């Protein structure tokens, strides 16, 4: 049964074409990855029956459960630096399916930014490096519109990233948010 569910998700992912990269240029600071559909998008786009859509969701959550566990452990670590190290080690052990790895990166990055890094704690170079790492993951995975605290994360990178890199990141956020609004209108 589990093999059947995994197969259903992988077939659904394979059937979806990645979206066009956002403003990708050769001199970009960011390497934009293909934007893979979320399980919600797959279920909406899917032509299958309700049971197939439920199977997509169940399989997705089975595949990302390790990510949620790693994130929960990282956030509850004694210090944010210990959590950061553990989460990066988890992400370095890449999943062989790029769509699943993309979801892992998005879940881990958005959760850790929200849980530990975009707050009022004193801003150090080490903290800025971590904010830069997780912000880059979100930008490169093209999940900008769903992350409301990406703006504050970019604000915390002033003086760490160059003005040009910050401007490009803000432009990508604006373009992505604009496209997202156009799709939902």
Buried (B, 14 or more C-beta within 10 A) or exposed (E): EEEEBBEBBBEBBEEBEBEEBBEEEEEBBBEBBBBBBBBEEBBEEBEBEEEBBBBBBBBBEEBBEEBBEBBEBBBEBEEBBEBBBBBBEBBEEEBEBBBBBBBBBBBBBBBBBBBBBBEEEEBEEEBBEBBBBBBBBBBBBBBBBEBEBBBBBBEBBEEBBEEEBBEBBBEBBEEBBEBEEEEEE
